[in-house]
Amino acid sequence: MEPRFLLLSDVATELNVSDSQVYHMVRSGELPAIKIGGRGQWRVERARLEEYIQRKYAETAEWVRGNPLADRDPE
């Protein structure tokens, strides 16, 4: 069974980005997370990570529709 909450380093591994990129995504509110424990360590719920990924797929698809390759000048 997979854990419900992930460390920021686990999220970074899942997304193939740096730990600092994930920290920025969390601090900016782009990726929902919680702070737990006396030291206030960040955790991302797996379900929220999956929602984030789906949202990014939708945003990317919308961007691609608005920026088709066919409209580009030949190089």
C-alpha positions as CSV (number, residue, x, y, z in Angstrom):
1,M,0.0,0.0,0.0
2,E,1.3,3.4,-1.0
3,P,1.6,6.1,1.7
4,R,-1.1,8.8,1.8
5,F,1.4,11.6,2.3
6,L,4.7,12.2,0.5
7,L,7.8,14.0,1.4
8,L,8.8,16.9,-0.9
9,S,11.7,14.8,-2.0
10,D,9.3,12.0,-3.0
11,V,7.2,14.5,-5.0
12,A,10.4,15.7,-6.7
13,T,11.3,12.2,-7.7
14,E,7.8,11.5,-9.0
15,L,7.8,14.7,-11.1
16,N,11.5,14.4,-12.1
17,V,12.3,17.9,-10.8
18,S,14.5,19.3,-8.1
19,D,13.5,19.4,-4.4
20,S,13.7,23.2,-4.6
21,Q,11.3,23.4,-7.5
22,V,8.8,21.4,-5.4
23,Y,9.3,23.6,-2.4
24,H,8.6,26.6,-4.6
25,M,5.4,25.0,-6.0
26,V,4.2,24.3,-2.4
27,R,5.1,27.7,-1.0
28,S,3.5,29.5,-3.9
29,G,0.3,27.5,-3.5
30,E,0.6,25.9,-6.9
31,L,0.8,22.4,-5.3
32,P,-1.4,22.0,-2.2
33,A,0.5,20.7,0.9
34,I,0.3,20.7,4.6
35,K,2.8,21.4,7.4
36,I,2.9,18.8,10.1
37,G,4.9,18.1,13.3
38,G,6.8,20.4,15.6
39,R,9.3,21.2,12.9
40,G,6.6,22.1,10.4
41,Q,7.7,19.6,7.7
42,W,5.8,19.7,4.4
43,R,3.8,16.8,3.2
44,V,1.8,16.4,-0.1
45,E,-1.2,14.1,-0.1
46,R,-0.8,11.6,-3.0
47,A,-4.4,12.5,-4.2
48,R,-3.5,16.2,-4.4
49,L,-0.3,15.3,-6.4
50,E,-2.4,13.3,-8.9
51,E,-4.9,16.2,-9.1
52,Y,-2.0,18.5,-9.8
53,I,-0.7,16.3,-12.5
54,Q,-4.1,16.1,-14.2
55,R,-4.5,19.9,-14.0
56,K,-1.1,20.3,-15.6
57,Y,-2.1,17.9,-18.4
58,A,-5.2,20.0,-19.0
59,E,-3.3,23.3,-18.9
60,T,-0.7,21.9,-21.4
61,A,-3.4,20.6,-23.8
62,E,-5.0,24.1,-23.7
63,W,-1.6,25.7,-24.4
64,V,-1.0,23.4,-27.3
65,R,-4.4,24.1,-28.8
66,G,-3.6,27.8,-28.6
67,N,-0.1,27.4,-30.0
68,P,-0.3,25.0,-32.9
69,L,2.9,24.1,-34.8
70,A,1.2,24.6,-38.1
71,D,1.1,28.4,-37.6
72,R,4.8,28.7,-37.1
73,D,7.1,30.1,-39.8
74,P,9.3,27.6,-41.4
75,E,12.9,27.8,-40.2
